Amino acid sequence: MTERYDRGMTTRRAVLGDAHVDRAEAAKSAFDTPFQDFITEGAWGTLWADETISRRERSMLTLALLAATGNFEEIPMHIRATANTGASRDDVMQAFMHVAVYAGVPKANHAIKLAKATFNEMDAQT
């Protein structure tokens, strides 16, 4: 693998946690390996590994963008990642409030429901 892939895997594990990454790696097939390599190098090895903004800020941006674009299936994973990025529940709410103003109340409302359920699951596990 490349240096960027290795950096990406380190960052991915730091943000999403070893258990999540181990499950994703175990589920990889020949079909989706090129995609998994692409996101590990691109998203995690380049974007998330960049230190221009903090992981807290990047987490908030990611959640807002996921909600604003209607990519709700990724929100629970990134809510769980806030335990590692330093984004607080107040930070998450502020990100979704921005979504409400700039992208629509229904999208923010759905994202908040997903976040609330995921935070409740996280609380139940601790």
N, C-alpha and C positions, 0 to 999 in steps of 0.2 A: 504494500500500500504506500501511499504518498505521505509526506510530512503533513500536508493539509488534512488528509483523512485521519491521521493519528491525532492531530490537534482537535479535529472535529469530534472524534469519538471521546476524547477526554472532556471536551466541553459538553457534549451531549449527556454524558454520564453525570457530570457535575450539576447540570440543570434538571434533567429528567429523573435521575437516580439510576443506580445499577439495576435494580429489579425491572424497571420498565425497559431499559435498553437490552437487558438479557432476554426478556420475553420477545422483544422485536427481532433481535438477532436470531433467536431460535425459530421464529416463524418465517424467516427469509427463505425464499425459494430461488431457483435459477431465473424465474420470470422477473421477480422484483428486485433482485440484487443490484442491477444497474441503477435503479431509482434510489435504493437505500444508500448506495455509494455516493450518488449525486447529492442527496440531501445532507449526508454526513460531511462531505467536503464543502459544499456550497453554503447551506444554512448554518451548520454547526462549526465547520472549520474556517469559514470566512466571516460571515455576518455575526453570529453569536460569539465568536472568539475575538472579535475586534473590541478594543478597550476604549473606543471613543466615547461611548456612553456606557453606563453601568448595566449590569444584568437586571437590576430592579427596573430601570427605565425601559430596557429592551423587553422585559416581561410585560410591562404595562402597554407598550406599543403593540406587541404581538396580540395581546388579548383584545385591545381595541380594534385592531385591523381584522382579526378573525370575526368579531361580532359585526363590524361594519360591512364586511363582505359576505356575511351569512354563512361562514364556514364554521358552523356551530359544533361539528363533531370533534374538532381539535380543542375546544375550550376546556373541557374537564382535564385533559392532559396538562394544559398550560396553567390551569388553576392549581393542580397538584404541584407543579414545578415552582410555584411561588414560595413554597417551603424552602426551596434552595436558592431562589433569586433575591430574596429580601423584599419582594413586593408584598405589602401588607393588604389586609382586606379593605382598608380604607383606600389604598392606592387602586385596587381593582375596581372598587365602586366609582372612584373618580374617572377611571378610564372608560367605564361603561356609561357614565353620565355624559362624557364627551361624545360617545357614540349616539346617545339619545338626541343630543342637540344637532350634531353634524351628519348623522346617517339615518336617524329614525328611532322613535320610541319603541316600535315593535321589536326591532333587532336588539336594542339594549335590554328590553324586558325579558326576552328569551335568554340572552346571555346571563342576565342576573339570576334567572331561575336555575340555569345550569351551574353557575358558580355557587349559589346557595346550597344546592344538592351536593355538590362536590365538597364544599367546606364541611357540610354536615357529616359526610362519609369520613373525611379526614379526622374530624373531631371524635367520631365513634371509634376510630382505630387507635387513638392515643389515650 
